[in-house]
Amino acid sequence: MSNDRHVPVMLQRCLDMLAPALQRPGAVVVDCTLGLGGHSEALLERFPEARLVALDRDKEALRLSGERLARYGDRATLVHAVYDELPEVLDRLGIPKVDGVLFDLGVSSMQLDEADRGFAYAQDAPLDMRMDQTAGISAAEVLNTYPAGELVRILRAYGEEKQAKRIVSAIVREREKEPFTHSARLVELIRDALPQAAKRTGGNPAKRTFQALRIEVNHELESVEKAIPAAVKALAVGGRVVVLSYQSLEDRIVKGVFAAGAATTAPPGLPVVPEKYQPRLKLLTRGAELPTEEEVAENRRAAPARLRGVERIREDVQ
Ligand SMILES: C[S@@+](CC[C@H](N)C(=O)[O-])C[C@H]1O[C@@H](n2cnc3c(N)ncnc32)[C@H](O)[C@@H]1O
């Protein structure tokens, strides 16, 4: 297996964007998506004065990164948590404000590489897809138990799948014969259900359905919706949040939260905008930044990445 997939995405840009916030004495940075610890390790190296708190919902990721980051001793605190629990985690650790927060959303290369976790449609594996295998329900349970209408909604909303009805009719027909357990049967069913024209575009025809199931199983969008505002709230003035997204639904949520924070909330027509209506955030990216062609050539996983960052410029007004 090539090592390329373990290269942290847009690493230099993430570090540079966080730098002004993390070069302050006693700085605390939170990596909300520790994964294999690539970004975290680079943060600890580049900012030797900073303390790192890193979260992941995947215990296997925490175990592997724990070994990788052990040499940093108590500069690194690793926590098994979903990132929308950030406020509780910081509370427990007695950290009132942080200086930097990084999100590298999505699935880790380790999760994709381990066939038995069922994320990859290219290999036959149990349809699990839970990032935290100690909680929640698997992709197979979603497929076998959700009402047809709910499955259509999920495929449309989370997979942007235009053929959702066709695919779901086939799923419902098949699950009545025998419940789904493994990915290959689902991939084959999708291939058979789609009209020729739909198969010619957009890579593997199962890609959108797999994305949709993964998002549903892990409640990914709800989590991002809660976590980004929570991260902004946890920032000290001058602190920065940087987010890497890999699909448009996530990026849209991030964009919305950042844009709202960077806009004035004053009613229109005020000649002078009072402090309480002034924006709390400054955008650090114009639109979303993309990886360079060189990076994509070296690391295919970087291809869909979209990076956005903000700085807190004002306290919340009570
Ligand atoms: C793309 S990987 C991060 C890779 C990491 N930046 C590195 O350099 O190795 C995303 C990680 O976030 C974790 N994750 C996804 N959603 C999460 C959530 N809601 N809460 C906590 N961790 C989550 C996944 O388990 C995965 O390990």
The ligand as an SDF file (V2000), in Angstrom:
LIG
                    3D

 27 29  0  0  0  0  0  0  0  0999 V2000
   -9.4770   12.6760    7.6520 C   0  0  0  0  0  0  0  0  0  0  0  0
   -9.2040   11.8990    9.1720 S   0  0  0  0  0  0  0  0  0  0  0  0
   -8.0230   12.9060    9.9790 C   0  0  0  0  0  0  0  0  0  0  0  0
   -6.6130   12.6570    9.5490 C   0  0  0  0  0  0  0  0  0  0  0  0
   -5.6010   13.4400   10.3530 C   0  0  0  0  0  0  0  0  0  0  0  0
   -5.7180   14.8660   10.1280 N   0  0  0  0  0  0  0  0  0  0  0  0
   -4.1850   12.9890   10.0820 C   0  0  0  0  0  0  0  0  0  0  0  0
   -3.3570   13.8150    9.7030 O   0  0  0  0  0  0  0  0  0  0  0  0
   -3.9080   11.7980   10.2680 O   0  0  0  0  0  0  0  0  0  0  0  0
  -10.6680   12.2430   10.0320 C   0  0  0  0  0  0  0  0  0  0  0  0
  -10.7590   11.6220   11.4210 C   0  0  0  0  0  0  0  0  0  0  0  0
  -11.8230   12.2540   12.0800 O   0  0  0  0  0  0  0  0  0  0  0  0
  -12.5400   11.3160   12.8300 C   0  0  0  0  0  0  0  0  0  0  0  0
  -13.9110   11.8290   12.9460 N   0  0  0  0  0  0  0  0  0  0  0  0
  -14.8380   11.9350   11.9790 C   0  0  0  0  0  0  0  0  0  0  0  0
  -15.9710   12.4620   12.4670 N   0  0  0  0  0  0  0  0  0  0  0  0
  -15.7330   12.6970   13.7800 C   0  0  0  0  0  0  0  0  0  0  0  0
  -16.5080   13.2570   14.8350 C   0  0  0  0  0  0  0  0  0  0  0  0
  -17.7740   13.6530   14.6330 N   0  0  0  0  0  0  0  0  0  0  0  0
  -15.9540   13.3540   16.0550 N   0  0  0  0  0  0  0  0  0  0  0  0
  -14.6670   12.9550   16.2730 C   0  0  0  0  0  0  0  0  0  0  0  0
  -13.8880   12.4310   15.3090 N   0  0  0  0  0  0  0  0  0  0  0  0
  -14.4120   12.2980   14.0890 C   0  0  0  0  0  0  0  0  0  0  0  0
  -12.4510   10.0410   12.0530 C   0  0  0  0  0  0  0  0  0  0  0  0
  -12.6130    8.9370   12.9310 O   0  0  0  0  0  0  0  0  0  0  0  0
  -11.0510   10.1390   11.4440 C   0  0  0  0  0  0  0  0  0  0  0  0
  -10.1050    9.4570   12.2430 O   0  0  0  0  0  0  0  0  0  0  0  0
  1  2  1  0
  2  3  1  0
  2 10  1  0
  3  4  1  0
  4  5  1  0
  5  6  1  0
  5  7  1  0
  7  8  2  0
  7  9  1  0
 10 11  1  0
 11 12  1  0
 11 26  1  0
 12 13  1  0
 13 14  1  0
 13 24  1  0
 14 15  1  0
 14 23  1  0
 15 16  2  0
 16 17  1  0
 17 18  1  0
 17 23  2  0
 18 19  1  0
 18 20  2  0
 20 21  1  0
 21 22  2  0
 22 23  1  0
 24 25  1  0
 24 26  1  0
 26 27  1  0
M  CHG  2   2   1   9  -1
M  END
$$$$
